[in-house]
């Protein structure tokens, strides 16, 4: 069960675009209190208003790059699972590629700047 209202089976049963939109909205609704807390976290507020020390931001970027590398690897491994539908396998591999190429491009820009 996710939160108080939505069962995993309800979310995993989504098969068409309308169901996916309902699933996405249900997830946003269930996460609303966490989103509110996150949006007001001192780290994020300082990053947005420009008061976050550069060393704190640098540490965050390094940790995020490490996470993205492992996240992409997990997506790829899941996509390689024999029990995964070929269409979903391709989607997982595409997501892994996006994490490695698109997301990491931003990080590489910071790494180049910092030396």
N, C-alpha and C positions, 0 to 999 in steps of 0.2 A: 504494500500500500504506500502511496506517495502522499505525504501530508495527511489531511483529514478527509479528503473528498474523492480522490481519484485513485483507482486501482491500476496497477501496472498493466493488467490484462486489457483494460479499456484503452490505454495509450498504445500498447503494442498491436492492438487489433486494427489500427488505422491503415487503410489501404488506398484511399483516393485523396485527391487534393483537399476536398472539404473536410475529410477526417483528419488530415495532417494539420489543417488550420485549427480545427477544434483541439487537437492534441497540443499544438503549440500554445494556444491560448490557455488551456488547462495547466500546462507547465508554468507559464508566466503567472497565472493566478495563484498557483500553489507556492510559488517562490517570491511573491510580492513582499512579504515581510523581510526576507533575507536580502532581496534587492535593495530595499529601503536602507537597511543597516549598512550594506556594502557601499551604497552611494554616499553615505555620510562617514565612511571610515577615514580617519585622519590621513592615512597614506594617500588615498585617492584624492581627497580634498586638497592636500598640499601639492599633489602632482598637477591637478587642474589649475590651481591658482598660482602656480609657479614658485611656491615656497619650499618645495621638497629639495633637500640637499642632493647635489649631483651624485655623491657616493651612494646614497640610498637608491636613487634611480638606477645607477649602474648595476648595483647588486640585483635589483629587480629584473633588469634586462637579461643579465647572465642567467639567473634562475629560470626565467621564462624560456630562454633559448634551450636550456637543458630539458625543460619540460616538453617543449615542442618536438625535440628530437625523439624523446621516448614516446610521446603521444602518437607521432607519425608511425613509429615502429609498431606500436600496439594496434593501430588501425590496419596496417599492412598485414600483420599476423592474423588478425581477425578475418580480414578479407581472404587470406590463404586457407582458412578453415574449410575443409571439404563439405561441411554441413551448411555453408552459407550459399544462398542463391547467387548464381553468376552475376546477375544484375546488381545485387547488393555488394558483391565482392568488388566489382568495378567501381562502385560508388565509394566504398571504403578506401580503395587504392587512390582514387582521385582526391579524396579528403586528405589522405596522407601526403600526397604530392603537394597539395595546396599548403599544408602546414609547413612542409619543408621549404618550398620555394617562395610562396607569397609572404607568409608570416615571417620567415627568417630573413627575407630581403630587408625588412625594416630593421631588424636587429643587426644585420651586417652593416647597415648604414651607421648605426651607433658605434659598432666595433671599429669601423674604419676611422671614424671621427676621433675616437678615444685612443687609437693606436694599439 
